[in-house]
């Protein structure tokens, strides 16, 4: 994976990359938009706790494909207007560490259910021999 942050483009100002280049031949995992709901249908009342559930669910999907967080090349984050996106980003940063994939964050009017404040989808690319999330 190669990061592209050309000097001719304004600096990102965050922990993400303007572009990510991946070689052909890897496995591509598209993780559908995850929302803050547990397996037993619990939905927390804060964006921070919904983000915790979302990133734990993303970890489970990655792990099922034996792919690591470091293999994420693209993140799309949707935050319902009126909620603090920085709380969601704080949780994301804790899970990703210094890894900085391409990232888009937008505010939206709403999601599929009014109890959801946040939705995150990711794309990850890995070779067939790469290990699971630790």
DSSP file (Angstrom, degrees, kcal/mol; ACC not computed):
  #  RESIDUE AA STRUCTURE BP1 BP2  ACC     N-H-->O    O-->H-N    N-H-->O    O-->H-N    TCO  KAPPA ALPHA  PHI   PSI    X-CA   Y-CA   Z-CA
    1    1 A X              0   0    0      0, 0.0     2,-0.4     0, 0.0    21,-0.2   0.000 360.0 360.0 360.0 133.9    0.0    0.0    0.0
    2    2 A X  E     -A   21   0A   0     19,-2.7    19,-3.2     2,-0.0     2,-0.3  -0.976 360.0-139.3-123.9 130.8    1.4    3.4   -1.0
    3    3 A X  E     -A   20   0A   0     -2,-0.4     2,-0.5    17,-0.2    17,-0.2  -0.670  10.4-158.1 -88.7 139.1    0.2    6.7    0.5
    4    4 A X  E     +A   19   0A   0     15,-2.9    15,-1.1    -2,-0.3    14,-0.3  -0.923  29.8 148.6-122.6 106.1   -0.2    9.7   -1.8
    5    5 A X        -     0   0    0     -2,-0.5    -2,-0.0    13,-0.2     6,-0.0  -0.693  32.9-159.9-129.1  76.5   -0.1   13.2   -0.1
    6    6 A X    >   -     0   0    0     -2,-0.2     3,-1.8     1,-0.1    -2,-0.1  -0.252  22.9-129.0 -64.8 145.2    1.4   15.4   -2.8
    7    7 A X  T 3  S+     0   0    0      1,-0.3    -1,-0.1     4,-0.0     4,-0.1   0.725 106.0  68.5 -62.4 -22.0    3.0   18.7   -1.7
    8    8 A X  T 3  S+     0   0    0      2,-0.1     2,-0.4     0, 0.0    -1,-0.3   0.502  93.8  67.8 -78.0  -3.7    0.9   20.4   -4.5
    9    9 A X  S <  S-     0   0    0     -3,-1.8     3,-0.1     1,-0.0     9,-0.1  -0.922 100.8 -93.5-116.8 143.2   -2.3   19.7   -2.5
   10   10 A X        -     0   0    0     -2,-0.4    -2,-0.1     1,-0.1    -4,-0.0  -0.196  53.9 -94.2 -53.0 142.0   -3.2   21.3    0.9
   11   11 A X        -     0   0    0      1,-0.1    -1,-0.1    -4,-0.1    -4,-0.0  -0.217  32.8-117.2 -58.2 149.9   -2.1   19.1    3.8
   12   12 A X        -     0   0    0      4,-0.2    -1,-0.1     2,-0.1     3,-0.1   0.825  26.3-149.8 -63.6 -33.6   -4.7   16.8    5.2
   13   13 A X  S    S+     0   0    0      1,-0.2     2,-0.3     3,-0.1    -1,-0.1   0.614  70.6  49.8  73.8   9.8   -4.9   18.4    8.6
   14   14 A X  S    S-     0   0    0      2,-0.3     2,-1.4    86,-0.0    -1,-0.2  -0.891 105.7 -70.0-158.8-173.1   -5.9   15.1   10.1
   15   15 A X  S    S+     0   0    0     -2,-0.3     2,-0.3    -3,-0.1    86,-0.2  -0.570  94.3  86.9 -94.5  71.8   -5.0   11.4   10.3
   16   16 A X        -     0   0    0     -2,-1.4     2,-0.3    84,-0.2    86,-0.3  -0.959  68.6-118.8-155.9 167.4   -5.9   10.4    6.8
   17   17 A X  B     -b  102   0B   0     84,-1.3    86,-0.5    -2,-0.3   -12,-0.1  -0.850  12.0-136.4-113.6 148.6   -4.4   10.3    3.3
   18   18 A X  S    S+     0   0    0     -2,-0.3     2,-0.3   -14,-0.3   -13,-0.2   0.867  91.7   5.2 -66.6 -35.8   -5.4   12.1    0.1
   19   19 A X  E     -A    4   0A   0    -15,-1.1   -15,-2.9    -3,-0.1     2,-0.4  -0.999  58.5-158.1-151.1 149.4   -4.9    8.8   -1.8
   20   20 A X  E     -A    3   0A   0     -2,-0.3     2,-0.5   -17,-0.2   -17,-0.2  -0.997  11.5-159.2-128.1 126.9   -4.0    5.2   -1.2
   21   21 A X  E     -A    2   0A   0    -19,-3.2   -19,-2.7    -2,-0.4     2,-0.4  -0.903  10.2-171.4-106.9 132.5   -2.5    3.1   -4.0
   22   22 A X        -     0   0    0     -2,-0.5     2,-0.1   -21,-0.2    -2,-0.0  -0.941  22.7-115.9-123.5 146.2   -2.8   -0.7   -3.7
   23   23 A X    >   -     0   0    0     -2,-0.4     3,-0.8     1,-0.1     2,-0.1  -0.394  35.2-103.5 -74.5 155.4   -1.2   -3.4   -5.9
   24   24 A X  T 3  S+     0   0    0      1,-0.2    -1,-0.1    -2,-0.1     3,-0.1  -0.398  99.0  49.0 -69.7 155.5   -3.2   -5.7   -8.0
   25   25 A X  T 3  S+     0   0    0      1,-0.3    -1,-0.2    -2,-0.1     2,-0.1   0.349  79.8 118.8  98.0  -6.4   -3.7   -9.2   -6.8
   26   26 A X  S <  S-     0   0    0     -3,-0.8     2,-0.4   101,-0.1    -1,-0.3  -0.401  70.3-101.1 -85.5 168.6   -4.7   -8.5   -3.2
   27   27 A X  E     -C  126   0B   0     99,-4.8    99,-2.5    -2,-0.1     2,-0.5  -0.742  33.6-149.0 -86.6 137.1   -8.0   -9.5   -1.6
   28   28 A X  E     -C  125   0B   0     -2,-0.4     2,-0.5    97,-0.2    97,-0.2  -0.933  10.1-168.1-110.7 127.8  -10.5   -6.7   -1.3
   29   29 A X  E     -C  124   0B   0     95,-3.4    95,-2.6    -2,-0.5     2,-0.7  -0.968   4.1-163.3-116.3 119.9  -13.0   -6.6    1.6
   30   30 A X  E     -C  123   0B   0     -2,-0.5     2,-0.7    93,-0.2    93,-0.2  -0.907   9.5-157.3-100.4 114.0  -15.9   -4.1    1.4
   31   31 A X  E     -C  122   0B   0     91,-3.1    91,-1.1    -2,-0.7     3,-0.2  -0.834  17.8-128.3 -95.8 117.9  -17.4   -3.7    4.9
   32   32 A X  E     -     0   0B   0     -2,-0.7    90,-0.2     1,-0.2    88,-0.1  -0.125  45.7 -69.8 -57.8 158.5  -21.0   -2.4    4.7
   33   33 A X  E     -     0   0B   0     88,-0.1     2,-0.4    86,-0.1    88,-0.3  -0.307  55.0-150.4 -53.6 123.5  -21.9    0.6    6.7
   34   34 A X  E     -C  120   0B   0     86,-3.3    86,-2.0    -3,-0.2     2,-0.3  -0.832  10.8-164.2-101.3 137.0  -21.9   -0.4   10.4
   35   35 A X  E     -C  119   0B   0     -2,-0.4     2,-2.2    84,-0.2    84,-0.1  -0.744  37.0 -89.4-116.0 166.9  -24.2    1.3   12.9
   36   36 A X  S    S+     0   0    0     82,-0.6     8,-0.4    -2,-0.3     2,-0.4  -0.424  80.1 117.4 -81.0  69.4  -24.1    1.4   16.7
   37   37 A X        -     0   0    0     -2,-2.2     6,-0.2     6,-0.2    -2,-0.1  -1.000  53.4-137.0-135.2 135.8  -26.1   -1.7   17.5
   38   38 A X    >   -     0   0    0      4,-2.2     3,-2.1    -2,-0.4    16,-0.0  -0.334  35.3 -98.4 -84.3 171.1  -25.0   -4.8   19.3
   39   39 A X  T 3  S+     0   0    0      1,-0.3    -1,-0.1     2,-0.1    -2,-0.0   0.816 126.7  53.1 -58.3 -31.6  -25.9   -8.3   18.4
   40   40 A X  T 3  S-     0   0    0      2,-0.1    -1,-0.3     1,-0.0    -2,-0.0   0.139 124.3-104.0 -93.8  21.0  -28.7   -8.3   21.0
   41   41 A X    <   +     0   0    0     -3,-2.1     2,-0.4     1,-0.2    -2,-0.1   0.646  67.0 153.8  71.7  19.5  -30.1   -5.1   19.5
   42   42 A X        -     0   0    0      1,-0.0    -4,-2.2     0, 0.0     2,-0.5  -0.670  23.1-168.7 -78.6 131.5  -28.8   -2.7   22.1
   43   43 A X        -     0   0    0     -2,-0.4    -6,-0.2    -6,-0.2     7,-0.1  -0.964  15.1-138.5-122.0 111.7  -28.4    0.9   20.8
   44   44 A X        -     0   0    0     -2,-0.5    -8,-0.1    -8,-0.4     6,-0.0  -0.207  11.9-129.0 -65.2 161.3  -26.5    3.3   23.1
   45   45 A X  S    S+     0   0    0     71,-0.0     2,-0.3    72,-0.0    -1,-0.1   0.294  83.7  69.9 -96.8   9.0  -27.7    6.9   23.5
   46   46 A X  S  > S-     0   0    0      1,-0.1     4,-2.0    37,-0.0     5,-0.2  -0.954  75.0-133.9-126.9 149.4  -24.3    8.6   22.7
   47   47 A X  H  > S+     0   0    0     -2,-0.3     4,-2.5     1,-0.2     5,-0.2   0.857 107.1  58.8 -65.5 -34.3  -22.3    8.8   19.5
   48   48 A X  H  > S+     0   0    0      1,-0.2     4,-1.8     2,-0.2    -1,-0.2   0.947 109.4  41.8 -59.9 -49.3  -19.2    7.9   21.5
   49   49 A X  H  > S+     0   0    0      1,-0.2     4,-1.9     2,-0.2    -1,-0.2   0.834 112.8  53.7 -71.1 -31.8  -20.6    4.5   22.6
   50   50 A X  H  X S+     0   0    0     -4,-2.0     4,-2.7     2,-0.2    -1,-0.2   0.908 107.3  52.5 -65.2 -39.6  -22.1    3.9   19.2
   51   51 A X  H  X S+     0   0    0     -4,-2.5     4,-2.8     2,-0.2     5,-0.3   0.890 105.6  54.7 -62.3 -39.1  -18.7    4.5   17.7
   52   52 A X  H  X S+     0   0    0     -4,-1.8     4,-2.0     2,-0.2    -1,-0.2   0.938 111.1  44.5 -58.2 -47.3  -17.2    1.9   20.1
   53   53 A X  H  X S+     0   0    0     -4,-1.9     4,-2.7     2,-0.2    -2,-0.2   0.927 112.6  52.6 -63.1 -45.2  -19.7   -0.7   18.9
   54   54 A X  H  X S+     0   0    0     -4,-2.7     4,-2.6     1,-0.2    -2,-0.2   0.939 111.8  43.9 -57.4 -50.4  -19.2    0.2   15.2
   55   55 A X  H  X S+     0   0    0     -4,-2.8     4,-2.0     1,-0.2    -1,-0.2   0.822 112.8  52.4 -70.9 -29.2  -15.4   -0.2   15.4
   56   56 A X  H  X S+     0   0    0     -4,-2.0     4,-1.9    -5,-0.3    -1,-0.2   0.901 111.4  47.6 -67.3 -40.0  -15.7   -3.4   17.4
   57   57 A X  H  X S+     0   0    0     -4,-2.7     4,-2.3     2,-0.2    -2,-0.2   0.904 110.3  51.4 -66.2 -41.1  -18.0   -4.7   14.7
   58   58 A X  H  X S+     0   0    0     -4,-2.6     4,-2.8     1,-0.2     5,-0.2   0.916 108.2  52.9 -60.5 -42.1  -15.6   -3.6   12.0
   59   59 A X  H  X S+     0   0    0     -4,-2.0     4,-2.8     1,-0.2    74,-0.3   0.900 108.3  50.6 -59.2 -40.9  -12.9   -5.5   13.8
   60   60 A X  H  X S+     0   0    0     -4,-1.9     4,-2.1     2,-0.2    -1,-0.2   0.906 111.4  46.8 -65.0 -41.8  -15.0   -8.6   13.8
   61   61 A X  H  X S+     0   0    0     -4,-2.3     4,-1.0     2,-0.2    -2,-0.2   0.933 114.7  47.0 -66.3 -45.2  -15.7   -8.4   10.1
   62   62 A X  H ><>S+     0   0    0     -4,-2.8     5,-2.3     1,-0.2     3,-0.9   0.934 111.7  51.4 -59.2 -46.3  -12.0   -7.8    9.4
   63   63 A X  H ><5S+     0   0    0     -4,-2.8     3,-1.5     1,-0.3    -1,-0.2   0.873 102.8  58.5 -60.9 -37.8  -11.0  -10.6   11.6
   64   64 A X  H 3<5S+     0   0    0     -4,-2.1    -1,-0.3     1,-0.3    -2,-0.2   0.789 111.9  41.9 -63.8 -24.8  -13.4  -13.0    9.9
   65   65 A X  T <<5S-     0   0    0     -4,-1.0    -1,-0.3    -3,-0.9    -2,-0.2   0.345 115.8-117.5 -98.6   4.1  -11.5  -12.2    6.7
   66   66 A X  T < 5 +     0   0    0     -3,-1.5     2,-0.4    -4,-0.3    -3,-0.2   0.930  69.2 138.7  56.9  48.2   -8.1  -12.4    8.5
   67   67 A X      < -     0   0    0     -5,-2.3    66,-0.6    -8,-0.2    -1,-0.2  -0.951  44.5-135.6-124.1 143.4   -7.4   -8.8    7.6
   68   68 A X    >   -     0   0    0     -2,-0.4     3,-1.8    64,-0.2     4,-0.2  -0.525  25.3-111.4 -96.4 161.9   -5.9   -6.2   10.0
   69   69 A X  G >  S+     0   0    0      1,-0.3     3,-2.1     2,-0.2    -1,-0.1   0.857 116.5  66.0 -56.0 -36.0   -6.8   -2.5   10.6
   70   70 A X  G 3  S+     0   0    0      1,-0.3    -1,-0.3    54,-0.0    30,-0.1   0.635  92.4  62.7 -64.6 -12.2   -3.6   -1.5    8.9
   71   71 A X  G <  S+     0   0    0     -3,-1.8    54,-2.4    53,-0.1     2,-0.3   0.458  73.7 114.3 -91.9  -2.0   -5.1   -2.9    5.6
   72   72 A X  E <   +D  124   0B   0     -3,-2.1    52,-0.3    52,-0.3     3,-0.1  -0.557  36.1 173.3 -69.0 128.1   -8.0   -0.4    5.6
   73   73 A X  E     +     0   0B   0     50,-3.0    29,-1.7    -2,-0.3     2,-0.3   0.594  62.3  28.2-110.1 -17.4   -7.5    1.8    2.6
   74   74 A X  E     -De 123 102B   0     49,-1.6    49,-2.2    27,-0.2     2,-0.4  -0.988  56.3-173.9-150.3 135.2  -10.8    3.8    2.7
   75   75 A X  E     -De 122 103B   0     27,-1.9    29,-2.5    -2,-0.3     2,-0.5  -0.997   4.3-167.9-127.5 133.4  -13.2    5.0    5.4
   76   76 A X  E     -De 121 104B   0     45,-2.6    45,-2.4    -2,-0.4     2,-0.5  -0.992  11.4-170.1-117.2 124.4  -16.5    6.7    4.8
   77   77 A X  E     -De 120 105B   0     27,-2.9    29,-2.6    -2,-0.5     2,-0.5  -0.960   6.6-166.5-119.4 130.3  -18.1    8.2    8.0
   78   78 A X  E     -De 119 106B   0     41,-3.0    41,-2.1    -2,-0.5     2,-0.4  -0.972   7.2-173.5-118.7 119.9  -21.6    9.5    8.1
   79   79 A X  E     -De 118 107B   0     27,-2.7    29,-2.5    -2,-0.5     2,-0.3  -0.944  26.9-120.5-116.2 131.4  -22.6   11.6   11.2
   80   80 A X  E >   - e   0 108B   0     37,-2.5     3,-1.7    -2,-0.4    29,-0.2  -0.538  42.5 -98.9 -70.5 131.2  -26.1   12.8   11.8
   81   81 A X  T 3  S+     0   0    0     27,-2.7    -1,-0.1    -2,-0.3     3,-0.1  -0.181 110.0  37.0 -50.3 135.9  -26.2   16.6   12.0
   82   82 A X  T 3  S+     0   0    0      1,-0.4     2,-0.3    -3,-0.1    -1,-0.3   0.293  95.7 101.9 100.3  -8.2  -26.2   17.8   15.6
   83   83 A X  S <  S-     0   0    0     -3,-1.7     2,-0.9    34,-0.1    -1,-0.4  -0.823  80.6-105.8-110.6 151.8  -23.9   15.1   16.9
   84   84 A X    >>  -     0   0    0     -2,-0.3     3,-1.0     1,-0.2     4,-0.9  -0.634  25.5-170.1 -83.5 104.8  -20.2   15.6   17.6
   85   85 A X  H 3> S+     0   0    0     -2,-0.9     4,-2.4     1,-0.2     5,-0.2   0.789  82.0  69.3 -63.1 -28.5  -18.1   13.9   14.9
   86   86 A X  H 3> S+     0   0    0      1,-0.2     4,-2.1     2,-0.2    -1,-0.2   0.827  94.2  55.8 -63.6 -30.4  -14.9   14.4   17.0
   87   87 A X  H <> S+     0   0    0     -3,-1.0     4,-1.5     2,-0.2    -1,-0.2   0.904 109.6  46.3 -65.8 -40.1  -16.1   11.8   19.5
   88   88 A X  H  X S+     0   0    0     -4,-0.9     4,-2.2     1,-0.2    -2,-0.2   0.904 111.6  51.0 -67.0 -41.5  -16.5    9.3   16.7
   89   89 A X  H  X S+     0   0    0     -4,-2.4     4,-2.9     1,-0.2     5,-0.2   0.865 104.6  58.4 -65.1 -36.3  -13.0   10.2   15.3
   90   90 A X  H  X S+     0   0    0     -4,-2.1     4,-1.7     2,-0.2    -1,-0.2   0.919 108.8  44.4 -58.6 -44.7  -11.5    9.8   18.8
   91   91 A X  H  X S+     0   0    0     -4,-1.5     4,-1.7     2,-0.2    -2,-0.2   0.920 112.6  52.3 -65.9 -43.8  -12.7    6.1   18.9
   92   92 A X  H  X S+     0   0    0     -4,-2.2     4,-2.5     1,-0.2     5,-0.2   0.923 108.4  50.8 -57.7 -46.3  -11.5    5.6   15.3
   93   93 A X  H  X S+     0   0    0     -4,-2.9     4,-2.3     1,-0.2    -1,-0.2   0.865 106.5  54.7 -62.6 -36.9   -8.1    6.9   16.1
   94   94 A X  H  < S+     0   0    0     -4,-1.7    -1,-0.2    -5,-0.2    -2,-0.2   0.890 113.2  42.1 -64.3 -37.8   -7.8    4.6   19.1
   95   95 A X  H  < S+     0   0    0     -4,-1.7    -2,-0.2    -3,-0.2    -1,-0.2   0.869 121.6  39.4 -76.1 -37.0   -8.5    1.6   16.9
   96   96 A X  H >< S-     0   0    0     -4,-2.5     3,-1.8     1,-0.2    -2,-0.2   0.677  83.9-169.6 -88.8 -17.8   -6.4    2.6   14.0
   97   97 A X  T 3< S-     0   0    0     -4,-2.3    -1,-0.2     1,-0.3    -2,-0.1  -0.449  71.5 -17.4  62.6-131.2   -3.4    4.0   15.9
   98   98 A X  T 3  S+     0   0    0     -2,-0.2    -1,-0.3    -4,-0.1     2,-0.1   0.536 103.9 120.1 -86.0  -5.8   -1.1    5.8   13.5
   99   99 A X    <   -     0   0    0     -3,-1.8     2,-0.4    -6,-0.1    -3,-0.1  -0.391  44.1-169.2 -61.8 132.4   -2.6    4.2   10.4
  100  100 A X        +     0   0    0    -30,-0.1   -84,-0.2    -2,-0.1     3,-0.1  -0.708   9.8 173.6-130.9  80.1   -4.0    6.9    8.1
  101  101 A X        -     0   0    0     -2,-0.4   -84,-1.3   -86,-0.2   -27,-0.2  -0.222  50.2 -73.4 -75.5 172.7   -6.2    5.6    5.2
  102  102 A X  E     -be  17  74B   0    -29,-1.7   -27,-1.9   -86,-0.3     2,-0.4  -0.464  62.4-171.0 -62.4 140.9   -8.2    7.8    2.8
  103  103 A X  E     - e   0  75B   0    -86,-0.5     2,-0.4   -29,-0.2   -27,-0.2  -0.994  22.6-171.2-147.2 132.6  -11.2    9.1    4.8
  104  104 A X  E     - e   0  76B   0    -29,-2.5   -27,-2.9    -2,-0.4     2,-0.4  -0.992   8.6-174.2-120.8 131.8  -14.3   11.0    4.0
  105  105 A X  E     + e   0  77B   0     -2,-0.4     2,-0.3   -29,-0.2   -27,-0.2  -0.992  10.3 171.7-126.7 125.1  -16.5   12.4    6.8
  106  106 A X  E     - e   0  78B   0    -29,-2.6   -27,-2.7    -2,-0.4     2,-0.4  -0.957  30.5-126.2-132.4 151.1  -19.9   14.0    6.1
  107  107 A X  E     - e   0  79B   0     -2,-0.3     2,-0.3   -29,-0.2   -27,-0.2  -0.787  31.4-171.0 -90.5 139.6  -22.8   15.2    8.1
  108  108 A X  E     - e   0  80B   0    -29,-2.5   -27,-2.7    -2,-0.4     3,-0.1  -0.871  33.3-119.9-128.1 160.8  -26.2   13.8    7.0
  109  109 A X  S    S-     0   0    0     -2,-0.3     2,-0.3     1,-0.2    -1,-0.1   0.834  85.1 -34.8 -69.9 -33.1  -29.8   14.6    7.9
  110  110 A X        -     0   0    0    -30,-0.1    -1,-0.2   -31,-0.1     2,-0.2  -0.982  51.7-123.6-176.7 169.4  -30.4   11.1    9.2
  111  111 A X        -     0   0    0      5,-0.4     5,-0.0     2,-0.3     8,-0.0  -0.527  54.3 -73.8-117.7-173.6  -29.8    7.4    9.0
  112  112 A X  S    S+     0   0    0     -2,-0.2     2,-0.4     1,-0.1     3,-0.0   0.787 121.7  28.3 -58.6 -32.6  -32.1    4.4    8.6
  113  113 A X  S >  S-     0   0    0      1,-0.1     3,-1.9     3,-0.0    -2,-0.3  -0.989  79.0-130.1-129.0 140.9  -33.3    4.6   12.2
  114  114 A X  T 3  S+     0   0    0     -2,-0.4    -2,-0.1     1,-0.3    -1,-0.1   0.708 104.9  66.4 -64.4 -18.2  -33.5    7.8   14.2
  115  115 A X  T 3  S+     0   0    0      2,-0.0     2,-0.5    -4,-0.0    -1,-0.3   0.660  84.5  88.1 -75.3 -15.1  -31.6    6.2   17.1
  116  116 A X    <   +     0   0    0     -3,-1.9    -5,-0.4     1,-0.1     3,-0.1  -0.733  46.1 172.4 -89.4 129.6  -28.5    5.9   15.0
  117  117 A X        +     0   0    0     -2,-0.5   -37,-2.5     1,-0.2     2,-0.3   0.492  65.4  31.1-107.2  -9.2  -26.1    8.9   15.1
  118  118 A X  E     - D   0  79B   0    -39,-0.2   -82,-0.6     2,-0.0     2,-0.3  -0.998  52.4-173.1-154.9 143.3  -23.2    7.4   13.1
  119  119 A X  E     -CD  35  78B   0    -41,-2.1   -41,-3.0    -2,-0.3     2,-0.4  -0.991   9.6-171.1-140.7 137.7  -22.5    5.0   10.3
  120  120 A X  E     -CD  34  77B   0    -86,-2.0   -86,-3.3    -2,-0.3     2,-0.4  -0.994   4.0-177.7-132.5 131.1  -19.0    3.8    9.1
  121  121 A X  E     - D   0  76B   0    -45,-2.4   -45,-2.6    -2,-0.4     2,-0.3  -0.955   9.4-170.1-123.2 148.3  -18.0    1.8    6.1
  122  122 A X  E     -CD  31  75B   0    -91,-1.1   -91,-3.1    -2,-0.4     2,-0.4  -0.935  17.5-150.2-135.3 158.0  -14.5    0.7    5.2
  123  123 A X  E     -CD  30  74B   0    -49,-2.2   -50,-3.0    -2,-0.3   -49,-1.6  -0.998  20.7-175.1-123.9 132.0  -12.6   -0.9    2.4
  124  124 A X  E     -CD  29  72B   0    -95,-2.6   -95,-3.4    -2,-0.4     2,-0.4  -0.964   9.6-161.5-128.9 146.3   -9.6   -3.1    3.2
  125  125 A X  E     +C   28   0B   0    -54,-2.4     2,-0.3    -2,-0.4   -97,-0.2  -0.994  19.3 160.6-129.6 131.2   -7.1   -4.8    0.9
  126  126 A X  E     -C   27   0B   0    -99,-2.5   -99,-4.8    -2,-0.4     2,-0.1  -0.986  38.3-109.5-146.4 154.7   -4.8   -7.6    1.9
  127  127 A X    >   -     0   0    0     -2,-0.3     3,-1.5  -101,-0.3  -101,-0.1  -0.413  43.1-104.1 -75.7 162.9   -2.7  -10.3    0.4
  128  128 A X  T 3  S+     0   0    0      1,-0.3    -1,-0.1    -2,-0.1  -102,-0.0   0.702 117.5  51.0 -65.2 -20.1   -3.9  -13.9    0.9
  129  129 A X  T 3  S+     0   0    0      2,-0.0    -1,-0.3     0, 0.0     2,-0.1   0.404  80.4 118.7 -99.3   3.8   -1.3  -14.6    3.6
  130  130 A X    <   -     0   0    0     -3,-1.5    -4,-0.0     1,-0.1     0, 0.0  -0.443  60.4-117.5 -79.1 147.0   -1.9  -11.6    5.9
  131  131 A X        -     0   0    0      1,-0.1    -1,-0.1    -2,-0.1   -63,-0.1  -0.099  26.2 -90.0 -84.0 175.4   -3.0  -12.2    9.5
  132  132 A X        -     0   0    0      1,-0.2   -64,-0.2   -65,-0.1    -1,-0.1  -0.209  52.5 -77.5 -79.2 166.8   -6.1  -11.4   11.5
  133  133 A X              0   0    0    -66,-0.6    -1,-0.2   -74,-0.3   -65,-0.1  -0.417 360.0 360.0 -61.9 136.0   -6.8   -8.3   13.7
  134  134 A X              0   0    0     -2,-0.1    -1,-0.1    -3,-0.1   -66,-0.1   0.447 360.0 360.0 -98.5 360.0   -5.0   -8.6   17.0
